[in-house]
Amino acid sequence: MVKLLKKFDGALAVSILVAALMIILVVYPDRYVSTTFDGIKVWALNVLPSLLPFFFFTNLLTRLKYASDFALSLSPVSRVLYGADGLGVYAQVMSFLSGYPVGVKIISDLYLGGLIDRKQATKYSTFCSTSGPLFIVGTVGVAIFQSKKIGVILLISHLLSSILTGVIFRWVKTAESKTPTVAFAATDNVLYESVYSSVVSVSIVGGFIAVFYTIARVCFDFNLFYPLTALLSPLLGVENANGIAMGLIECTFACRQFAENVSILSVCLSCGAITFGGLSVWCQSAVYIKKANASFITFALSKIVQCVISMIICYLLLLIAGL
């Protein structure tokens, strides 16, 4: 038994889970093929239109080195708020406009372009991971909660939490930016390289969304989160408990659960789910954080802090708005 336990490592556990998921997909193909297609539709209709242009333009700016020039004008604000140079605010603003995972993607591009080091990349990651207005206001607010006002409150809460989290994580120390010592490989076709990189990146995001959309549905169908939901249901209600469980994997599913019984609590929990992102967003972000050689632990801690702050702000704004 002891020898068996020693052999039972993390890779084996993941392999067993993956094998189980594959069996479920084979046994219930109709159910989960349509679910995967739903995830692809969410990506195609809500994510692709906003991400692809920003992936292209930010990649192009970074390759042409104009990102660093633009960031100089943002440095005074960034140093006051975050104790960092303007490149961090540049990544944050782009993340505000387009959503996951543009912020960490830009951080990765800046690192690979030699404009920042790994310590700066770690610091930036604490305040450059946000969802975008198209998803929060359009998908969650209007489509799911059927209220643009709720969507706007969610957006404001989410973005303010990013700023405050960056202020809190000022303790992550970095050196001043230096002249780049590493650069992208020289190329005669910057447009092609930027388009190619952008299409590959946005396709990877779509793959993550579709896969985790399906995983979330499997977990829901087979009550895999029953211990958690059973614990939370008496306190928060069945819909909210299910939403919290689903939010650990995919935030869109979570928001749909919260919208089943709209209340101040359910809206605040939706804000937390969007900010937390779920396993889907965390895995997307991990790809770029690893490329930037940044600390994923620091990133994870900042997402938890940001999640809590966003719910507090959301609650206060809902009270002020009288919802």
Secondary structure in CASP SS format (residue, H / E / C, confidence):
PFRMAT SS
TARGET T0000
AUTHOR 0000-0000-0000
METHOD secondary structure of the structure
MODEL  1
M C 1.00
V H 1.00
K H 1.00
L H 1.00
L H 1.00
K H 1.00
K H 1.00
F C 1.00
D C 1.00
G H 1.00
A H 1.00
L H 1.00
A H 1.00
V H 1.00
S H 1.00
I H 1.00
L H 1.00
V H 1.00
A H 1.00
A H 1.00
L H 1.00
M H 1.00
I H 1.00
I H 1.00
L H 1.00
V H 1.00
V H 1.00
Y C 1.00
P H 1.00
D H 1.00
R H 1.00
Y H 1.00
V H 1.00
S H 1.00
T H 1.00
T H 1.00
F H 1.00
D H 1.00
G H 1.00
I H 1.00
K H 1.00
V H 1.00
W H 1.00
A H 1.00
L H 1.00
N H 1.00
V H 1.00
L H 1.00
P H 1.00
S H 1.00
L H 1.00
L H 1.00
P H 1.00
F H 1.00
F H 1.00
F H 1.00
F H 1.00
T H 1.00
N H 1.00
L H 1.00
L H 1.00
T H 1.00
R H 1.00
L C 1.00
K C 1.00
Y H 1.00
A H 1.00
S H 1.00
D H 1.00
F H 1.00
A H 1.00
L H 1.00
S C 1.00
L C 1.00
S H 1.00
P H 1.00
V H 1.00
S H 1.00
R H 1.00
V H 1.00
L H 1.00
Y H 1.00
G C 1.00
A C 1.00
D C 1.00
G H 1.00
L H 1.00
G H 1.00
V H 1.00
Y H 1.00
A H 1.00
Q H 1.00
V H 1.00
M H 1.00
S H 1.00
F H 1.00
L H 1.00
S H 1.00
G C 1.00
Y C 1.00
P C 1.00
V H 1.00
G H 1.00
V H 1.00
K H 1.00
I H 1.00
I H 1.00
S H 1.00
D H 1.00
L H 1.00
Y H 1.00
L H 1.00
G C 1.00
G C 1.00
L C 1.00
I C 1.00
D C 1.00
R H 1.00
K H 1.00
Q H 1.00
A H 1.00
T H 1.00
K H 1.00
Y H 1.00
S H 1.00
T C 1.00
F C 1.00
C C 1.00
S C 1.00
T C 1.00
S C 1.00
G C 1.00
P H 1.00
L H 1.00
F H 1.00
I H 1.00
V H 1.00
G H 1.00
T H 1.00
V H 1.00
G H 1.00
V H 1.00
A H 1.00
I H 1.00
F C 1.00
Q C 1.00
S C 1.00
K H 1.00
K H 1.00
I H 1.00
G H 1.00
V H 1.00
I H 1.00
L H 1.00
L H 1.00
I H 1.00
S H 1.00
H H 1.00
L H 1.00
L H 1.00
S H 1.00
S H 1.00
I H 1.00
L H 1.00
T H 1.00
G H 1.00
V H 1.00
I H 1.00
F H 1.00
R H 1.00
W H 1.00
V C 1.00
K C 1.00
T C 1.00
A C 1.00
E C 1.00
S C 1.00
K C 1.00
T C 1.00
P C 1.00
T C 1.00
V C 1.00
A C 1.00
F C 1.00
A C 1.00
A C 1.00
T C 1.00
D C 1.00
N C 1.00
V H 1.00
L H 1.00
Y H 1.00
E H 1.00
S H 1.00
V H 1.00
Y H 1.00
S H 1.00
S H 1.00
V H 1.00
V H 1.00
S H 1.00
V H 1.00
S H 1.00
I H 1.00
V H 1.00
G H 1.00
G H 1.00
F H 1.00
I H 1.00
A H 1.00
V H 1.00
F H 1.00
Y H 1.00
T H 1.00
I H 1.00
A H 1.00
R H 1.00
V H 1.00
C H 1.00
F H 1.00
D H 1.00
F C 1.00
N C 1.00
L C 1.00
F C 1.00
Y H 1.00
P H 1.00
L H 1.00
T H 1.00
A H 1.00
L H 1.00
L H 1.00
S H 1.00
P H 1.00
L H 1.00
L H 1.00
G C 1.00
V H 1.00
E H 1.00
N H 1.00
A H 1.00
N H 1.00
G H 1.00
I H 1.00
A H 1.00
M H 1.00
G H 1.00
L C 1.00
I C 1.00
E C 1.00
C H 1.00
T H 1.00
F H 1.00
A H 1.00
C H 1.00
R H 1.00
Q H 1.00
F H 1.00
A H 1.00
E H 1.00
N H 1.00
V C 1.00
S C 1.00
I H 1.00
L H 1.00
S H 1.00
V H 1.00
C H 1.00
L H 1.00
S H 1.00
C H 1.00
G H 1.00
A H 1.00
I H 1.00
T H 1.00
F H 1.00
G C 1.00
G H 1.00
L H 1.00
S H 1.00
V H 1.00
W H 1.00
C H 1.00
Q H 1.00
S H 1.00
A H 1.00
V H 1.00
Y H 1.00
I H 1.00
K H 1.00
K H 1.00
A C 1.00
N C 1.00
A C 1.00
S C 1.00
F H 1.00
I H 1.00
T H 1.00
F H 1.00
A H 1.00
L H 1.00
S H 1.00
K H 1.00
I H 1.00
V H 1.00
Q H 1.00
C H 1.00
V H 1.00
I H 1.00
S H 1.00
M H 1.00
I H 1.00
I H 1.00
C H 1.00
Y H 1.00
L H 1.00
L H 1.00
L H 1.00
L H 1.00
I H 1.00
A H 1.00
G C 1.00
L C 1.00
END
